[in-house]
């Protein structure tokens, strides 16, 4: 999972639309990740196709996205993978 995917899923624990989602990614990453519209909409399209998120509202001007159960599971698995990487680093004295 890419960093962009991880933070989008994390931000979508609360449903959001595009612009709001870009802001939410910045918030949940404490400003470390800044995502432009090209990256955001490319990742959103892929994640909808993969069943990780769904469009819950489309008023023609904007789409509101929400995480699916499969997306939550993928987020949990990625968190566990990252946690294991940190443990490995600590064990090696980093």
Secondary structure, DSSP 8 states (H G I E B T S, - for coil): --HHHHHHHHHTTS-EEHHHHHHHHHHHTTTS----HHHHHHHHHHHHHTTSEEEEEE-SS-EEEEE-HHHHHHHHHHHHHHHHHHHHHHHTT-
